[in-house]
């Protein structure tokens, strides 16, 4: 089963990162903006990231235009009819994703692989709205996609071995190292990473250490590239919150419950880097720990 052209639905951080990675490895991509509006911003973001890759020596300058030319932008699903693989990367909401899968099933042939980049939703629940189910799987990338080596290939209830093998081979072709995971909430990485971040927040709430010291401890004591608070801000606190809720829904264990501090930050719209404030305040240069979190949690 050869994967020659890929459709990606969702032009956010993950969708763009996937498109960049695939196009850098010679794959033609059709990138669908899932919400109405112009694709200009997404195109500009992709160009900026490729320019950064050039400045970092990860891409030759003369290759940039070729990579950009391999990504076609659209706000319609119909151009996906000829793709051999479609990966959805839209909002983390099961009904919205199921609705998209219903539409895709009507557009593409029964052998087209339909994959989801969901972090913590059930691939099997997405599969349930399709008639040809063997071609539905998970293909989960990590942020920032061009820099993170791993991809989780999720083998859901009725996914065929042929589809899993095709996805594993495709991951290697685009420079990713795959792991095959059964369809469990959070798969491997987020199932372990989310409670770790929640635990760090609980340590902060208990006064065990400051944001800066907890981050420093994990950077220098465990060789993590970022501490848990910097990472949570990087992922987006709304995303961390949603992952925690989905995992709690499944596991029902206290260690997966959302700490008050996370709930409050999300309620106030402090979502991390993307909003300029989260556990750190990015409006300051360099970023400083959010001063509102220096007081004890009531
Ligand atoms: N495109 C392609 N390559 C690029 C690039 C771009 N735009 N920008 C940089 N690069 C390349 C560089 O050339 C460099 O390559 P070499 O190592 O071969 O020289 C490499 O990428 C690293 O670049 P930087 O020096 O800019 O990056 P860094 O060393 O500062 O690392 C980081 C940045 C990768 C983000 C690192 O801090 C890190 O690993 N953080 C943790 C990220 C993480 O854990 N992500 C997972 C989040 S969970 C998730 O995503 C799952 C989910 O479902 C929510």
Boltz pocket constraint, residues with backbone or C-beta under 6 A from the ligand:
constraints:
  - pocket:
      binder: B
      contacts: [[A, 48], [A, 49], [A, 50], [A, 52], [A, 53], [A, 56], [A, 57], [A, 58], [A, 117], [A, 118], [A, 119], [A, 141], [A, 142], [A, 143], [A, 144], [A, 146], [A, 147], [A, 148], [A, 190], [A, 193], [A, 225], [A, 226], [A, 231], [A, 235], [A, 239]]
      max_distance: 6.0
